[in-house]
Amino acid sequence: MDPISALKMVATQSMGSFSPASAQNAAASVAKSIPQAELQQLNPANSDNPLQGASAISSGSGAGFENMLGGFVNDVAQKQAAAGTAVTGLLSGKNVSLHQAMISMEEANVSFQMMVEVRNRLLDGYQELMRMQV
């Protein structure tokens, strides 16, 4: 049973009465339908070393964090470039649908807003550290 059919089954059974137990049953049936091999592929830090992903970031005296932020900024730039290309294609009459142009513009907007919020949080943390007395 795939996850969507499991959720449909639970939704039709408890159409008027939602309870935490029905949500847990739905989650359990969805979890049973996902093969264990696929779940292991989703988790890069296997059960052998649960801190493997964290140690990769912390090693190198900030190089991991710098690479993570750089990759994040590059992703935002790529999404903005894709949105610009989609809008240009739409305006020039190429085979670009309005829906696809709007979706790419919203993806770029949301990713940019998230980047700004991450920057704001980093600045707040830096300012808080500077206010600490040692």
Secondary structure, DSSP 8 states (H G I E B T S, - for coil): --HHHHHHHHHHHTSS---HHHHHHHHHHHHHHS-HHHHHHH-SS-TT-TTHHHHHHHTTTTHHHHHHHHHHHHHHHHHHHHHHHHHHHHHTT-S--HHHHHHHHHHHHHHHHHHHHHHHHHHHHHHHHHH---
